[in-house]
Amino acid sequence: MAQNIGENEPAPALPIADARTYLSKIAEKTGISGKTQGTAIQILIDARRKRAAAGKDPMGLAAAALSLHVYRTARKRHKKTLLKQLESQK
């Protein structure tokens, strides 16, 4: 009897998209500072630790983390720029 080749081999792992990659892309396009990015990354880390990020869209998580930080610090210029950038990516 013939055996299937690779029958016992594990399935190849799919790459997991990291929200931090998208965060830096969005921040770069909108001119958001590195300090703001750092705080948004901490928000993402906290969300992952609390398992609130499981199963969520990485681009949406990145945008939400940046929006949350910008909202908390009330930087109006960044709010408008960020919203325009997010709308253009839909």
Backbone as JSON Lines, residues from 0, in Angstrom:
{"i":0,"aa":"M","n":[0.83,-1.18,0.0],"ca":[0.0,0.0,0.0],"c":[0.88,1.25,0.0]}
{"i":1,"aa":"A","n":[0.47,2.24,-0.73],"ca":[1.23,3.48,-0.84],"c":[0.87,4.42,0.31]}
{"i":2,"aa":"Q","n":[1.92,5.06,0.82],"ca":[1.71,6.05,1.88],"c":[1.69,7.44,1.25]}
{"i":3,"aa":"N","n":[0.92,8.32,1.85],"ca":[0.93,9.7,1.4],"c":[2.23,10.35,1.83]}
{"i":4,"aa":"I","n":[2.86,11.01,0.9],"ca":[4.12,11.69,1.22],"c":[3.82,12.88,2.11]}
{"i":5,"aa":"G","n":[4.57,13.0,3.19],"ca":[4.39,14.12,4.11],"c":[3.2,13.96,5.03]}
{"i":6,"aa":"E","n":[2.72,12.77,5.17],"ca":[1.53,12.54,5.98],"c":[1.72,12.95,7.43]}
{"i":7,"aa":"N","n":[2.89,12.7,7.96],"ca":[3.15,13.01,9.37],"c":[3.82,14.36,9.58]}
{"i":8,"aa":"E","n":[3.99,15.13,8.53],"ca":[4.63,16.43,8.66],"c":[3.61,17.46,9.13]}
{"i":9,"aa":"P","n":[4.06,18.36,10.01],"ca":[3.13,19.4,10.47],"c":[2.84,20.39,9.35]}
{"i":10,"aa":"A","n":[1.68,20.99,9.4],"ca":[1.31,22.01,8.41],"c":[2.21,23.22,8.6]}
{"i":11,"aa":"P","n":[2.57,23.88,7.5],"ca":[3.43,25.06,7.63],"c":[2.7,26.16,8.41]}
{"i":12,"aa":"A","n":[3.46,26.83,9.25],"ca":[2.88,27.9,10.08],"c":[2.61,29.12,9.22]}
{"i":13,"aa":"L","n":[1.48,29.72,9.42],"ca":[1.14,30.95,8.72],"c":[1.76,32.12,9.47]}
{"i":14,"aa":"P","n":[2.28,33.1,8.75],"ca":[2.85,34.25,9.44],"c":[1.75,35.04,10.15]}
{"i":15,"aa":"I","n":[2.04,35.47,11.34],"ca":[1.09,36.25,12.13],"c":[1.42,37.73,11.93]}
{"i":16,"aa":"A","n":[0.47,38.47,11.45],"ca":[0.67,39.89,11.23],"c":[0.75,40.59,12.59]}
{"i":17,"aa":"D","n":[1.73,41.45,12.72],"ca":[1.94,42.15,13.98],"c":[1.41,43.58,13.85]}
{"i":18,"aa":"A","n":[0.58,43.99,14.77],"ca":[-0.01,45.32,14.74],"c":[1.05,46.41,14.83]}
{"i":19,"aa":"R","n":[2.2,46.09,15.45],"ca":[3.27,47.1,15.58],"c":[3.82,47.51,14.22]}
{"i":20,"aa":"T","n":[3.82,46.59,13.26],"ca":[4.28,46.91,11.92],"c":[3.36,47.96,11.3]}
{"i":21,"aa":"Y","n":[2.07,47.72,11.41],"ca":[1.1,48.67,10.87],"c":[1.13,49.99,11.63]}
{"i":22,"aa":"L","n":[1.36,49.92,12.93],"ca":[1.42,51.13,13.75],"c":[2.52,52.06,13.23]}
{"i":23,"aa":"S","n":[3.69,51.51,12.98],"ca":[4.78,52.36,12.51],"c":[4.5,52.91,11.11]}
{"i":24,"aa":"K","n":[3.83,52.13,10.26],"ca":[3.5,52.62,8.92],"c":[2.51,53.78,9.0]}
{"i":25,"aa":"I","n":[1.48,53.62,9.82],"ca":[0.48,54.69,9.97],"c":[1.13,55.93,10.57]}
{"i":26,"aa":"A","n":[1.94,55.74,11.6],"ca":[2.59,56.87,12.26],"c":[3.53,57.61,11.31]}
{"i":27,"aa":"E","n":[4.23,56.86,10.48],"ca":[5.15,57.48,9.52],"c":[4.38,58.33,8.51]}
{"i":28,"aa":"K","n":[3.27,57.8,8.01],"ca":[2.48,58.53,7.01],"c":[1.82,59.76,7.59]}
{"i":29,"aa":"T","n":[1.48,59.73,8.86],"ca":[0.77,60.85,9.48],"c":[1.69,61.8,10.24]}
{"i":30,"aa":"G","n":[2.96,61.48,10.35],"ca":[3.9,62.36,11.03],"c":[3.82,62.32,12.54]}
{"i":31,"aa":"I","n":[3.38,61.2,13.09],"ca":[3.29,61.06,14.54],"c":[4.66,60.73,15.1]}
{"i":32,"aa":"S","n":[5.0,61.33,16.22],"ca":[6.35,61.22,16.8],"c":[6.65,59.81,17.32]}
{"i":33,"aa":"G","n":[7.92,59.56,17.52],"ca":[8.38,58.29,18.06],"c":[7.89,58.07,19.48]}
{"i":34,"aa":"K","n":[7.79,59.15,20.24],"ca":[7.29,59.05,21.62],"c":[5.84,58.56,21.62]}
{"i":35,"aa":"T","n":[5.05,59.11,20.73],"ca":[3.66,58.7,20.61],"c":[3.58,57.24,20.16]}
{"i":36,"aa":"Q","n":[4.43,56.86,19.22],"ca":[4.47,55.47,18.77],"c":[4.8,54.53,19.93]}
{"i":37,"aa":"G","n":[5.75,54.95,20.75],"ca":[6.15,54.13,21.89],"c":[5.0,53.9,22.86]}
{"i":38,"aa":"T","n":[4.23,54.95,23.1],"ca":[3.08,54.82,23.99],"c":[2.01,53.93,23.36]}
{"i":39,"aa":"A","n":[1.8,54.09,22.06],"ca":[0.81,53.26,21.36],"c":[1.24,51.79,21.37]}
{"i":40,"aa":"I","n":[2.53,51.54,21.23],"ca":[3.03,50.16,21.31],"c":[2.77,49.59,22.7]}
{"i":41,"aa":"Q","n":[2.94,50.4,23.73],"ca":[2.65,49.94,25.09],"c":[1.16,49.61,25.24]}
{"i":42,"aa":"I","n":[0.3,50.37,24.6],"ca":[-1.13,50.09,24.61],"c":[-1.39,48.73,23.96]}
{"i":43,"aa":"L","n":[-0.71,48.46,22.83],"ca":[-0.86,47.16,22.15],"c":[-0.37,46.02,23.03]}
{"i":44,"aa":"I","n":[0.75,46.22,23.71],"ca":[1.3,45.19,24.6],"c":[0.33,44.9,25.73]}
{"i":45,"aa":"D","n":[-0.24,45.96,26.31],"ca":[-1.22,45.78,27.39],"c":[-2.46,45.03,26.88]}
{"i":46,"aa":"A","n":[-2.91,45.38,25.69],"ca":[-4.09,44.71,25.11],"c":[-3.8,43.23,24.88]}
{"i":47,"aa":"R","n":[-2.61,42.92,24.4],"ca":[-2.24,41.52,24.17],"c":[-2.15,40.77,25.49]}
{"i":48,"aa":"R","n":[-1.56,41.42,26.5],"ca":[-1.42,40.79,27.81],"c":[-2.79,40.47,28.42]}
{"i":49,"aa":"K","n":[-3.75,41.36,28.21],"ca":[-5.1,41.16,28.74],"c":[-5.95,40.3,27.8]}
{"i":50,"aa":"R","n":[-5.35,39.85,26.72],"ca":[-6.01,39.02,25.7],"c":[-7.18,39.73,25.03]}
{"i":51,"aa":"A","n":[-7.13,41.04,25.0],"ca":[-8.17,41.82,24.34],"c":[-7.91,41.93,22.85]}
{"i":52,"aa":"A","n":[-6.72,41.58,22.41],"ca":[-6.35,41.72,21.0],"c":[-6.51,40.43,20.22]}
{"i":53,"aa":"A","n":[-6.85,39.36,20.88],"ca":[-6.94,38.05,20.22],"c":[-8.02,38.06,19.14]}
{"i":54,"aa":"G","n":[-7.64,37.68,17.94],"ca":[-8.58,37.56,16.84],"c":[-8.96,38.87,16.18]}
{"i":55,"aa":"K","n":[-8.31,39.95,16.55],"ca":[-8.64,41.26,15.99],"c":[-7.73,41.56,14.8]}
{"i":56,"aa":"D","n":[-8.21,42.42,13.92],"ca":[-7.47,42.86,12.75],"c":[-6.26,43.69,13.18]}
{"i":57,"aa":"P","n":[-5.04,43.32,12.76],"ca":[-3.84,44.05,13.19],"c":[-3.85,45.53,12.78]}
{"i":58,"aa":"M","n":[-4.37,45.83,11.58],"ca":[-4.43,47.22,11.14],"c":[-5.38,48.01,12.04]}
{"i":59,"aa":"G","n":[-6.5,47.4,12.38],"ca":[-7.46,48.05,13.27],"c":[-6.91,48.26,14.66]}
{"i":60,"aa":"L","n":[-6.16,47.27,15.16],"ca":[-5.54,47.42,16.48],"c":[-4.53,48.56,16.5]}
{"i":61,"aa":"A","n":[-3.73,48.64,15.45],"ca":[-2.72,49.7,15.37],"c":[-3.4,51.07,15.33]}
{"i":62,"aa":"A","n":[-4.41,51.19,14.5],"ca":[-5.14,52.45,14.39],"c":[-5.81,52.81,15.72]}
{"i":63,"aa":"A","n":[-6.38,51.82,16.37],"ca":[-7.04,52.07,17.65],"c":[-6.05,52.51,18.72]}
{"i":64,"aa":"A","n":[-4.88,51.89,18.76],"ca":[-3.87,52.26,19.75],"c":[-3.39,53.69,19.53]}
{"i":65,"aa":"L","n":[-3.13,54.04,18.27],"ca":[-2.72,55.42,17.97],"c":[-3.84,56.4,18.29]}
{"i":66,"aa":"S","n":[-5.05,56.06,17.9],"ca":[-6.2,56.94,18.17],"c":[-6.39,57.14,19.67]}
{"i":67,"aa":"L","n":[-6.27,56.07,20.42],"ca":[-6.44,56.15,21.87],"c":[-5.4,57.08,22.49]}
{"i":68,"aa":"H","n":[-4.15,56.93,22.08],"ca":[-3.12,57.79,22.65],"c":[-3.32,59.25,22.23]}
{"i":69,"aa":"V","n":[-3.61,59.45,20.94],"ca":[-3.82,60.82,20.47],"c":[-5.02,61.44,21.18]}
{"i":70,"aa":"Y","n":[-6.08,60.65,21.38],"ca":[-7.27,61.15,22.08],"c":[-6.94,61.51,23.52]}
{"i":71,"aa":"R","n":[-6.16,60.65,24.18],"ca":[-5.8,60.9,25.59],"c":[-4.98,62.17,25.74]}
{"i":72,"aa":"T","n":[-4.12,62.43,24.77],"ca":[-3.25,63.6,24.87],"c":[-3.85,64.82,24.21]}
{"i":73,"aa":"A","n":[-5.02,64.66,23.57],"ca":[-5.77,65.76,22.97],"c":[-4.95,66.58,21.98]}
{"i":74,"aa":"R","n":[-4.28,65.92,21.08],"ca":[-3.53,66.61,20.03],"c":[-4.43,66.74,18.81]}
{"i":75,"aa":"K","n":[-5.06,67.88,18.66],"ca":[-6.07,68.07,17.62],"c":[-5.51,67.88,16.21]}
{"i":76,"aa":"R","n":[-4.32,68.4,15.97],"ca":[-3.73,68.27,14.64],"c":[-3.56,66.81,14.28]}
{"i":77,"aa":"H","n":[-3.07,66.03,15.21],"ca":[-2.85,64.61,14.95],"c":[-4.17,63.86,14.8]}
{"i":78,"aa":"K","n":[-5.18,64.28,15.54],"ca":[-6.47,63.61,15.41],"c":[-7.0,63.72,13.98]}
{"i":79,"aa":"K","n":[-6.97,64.94,13.44],"ca":[-7.48,65.16,12.09],"c":[-6.64,64.4,11.07]}
{"i":80,"aa":"T","n":[-5.34,64.48,11.19],"ca":[-4.45,63.81,10.25],"c":[-4.62,62.3,10.31]}
{"i":81,"aa":"L","n":[-4.72,61.78,11.52],"ca":[-4.87,60.34,11.7],"c":[-6.2,59.86,11.11]}
{"i":82,"aa":"L","n":[-7.27,60.59,11.36],"ca":[-8.57,60.21,10.83],"c":[-8.58,60.24,9.31]}
{"i":83,"aa":"K","n":[-7.97,61.24,8.72],"ca":[-7.9,61.31,7.25],"c":[-7.12,60.13,6.69]}
{"i":84,"aa":"Q","n":[-6.0,59.8,7.32],"ca":[-5.17,58.7,6.86],"c":[-5.92,57.37,6.97]}
{"i":85,"aa":"L","n":[-6.61,57.17,8.07],"ca":[-7.35,55.92,8.26],"c":[-8.5,55.81,7.27]}
{"i":86,"aa":"E","n":[-9.16,56.9,6.97],"ca":[-10.24,56.89,5.98],"c":[-9.72,56.55,4.59]}
{"i":87,"aa":"S","n":[-8.54,57.03,4.26],"ca":[-7.99,56.78,2.92],"c":[-7.55,55.32,2.76]}
{"i":88,"aa":"Q","n":[-7.32,54.6,3.85],"ca":[-6.87,53.21,3.77],"c":[-8.02,52.22,3.72]}
{"i":89,"aa":"K","n":[-9.24,52.68,3.83],"ca":[-10.4,51.77,3.8],"c":[-10.67,51.27,2.41]}
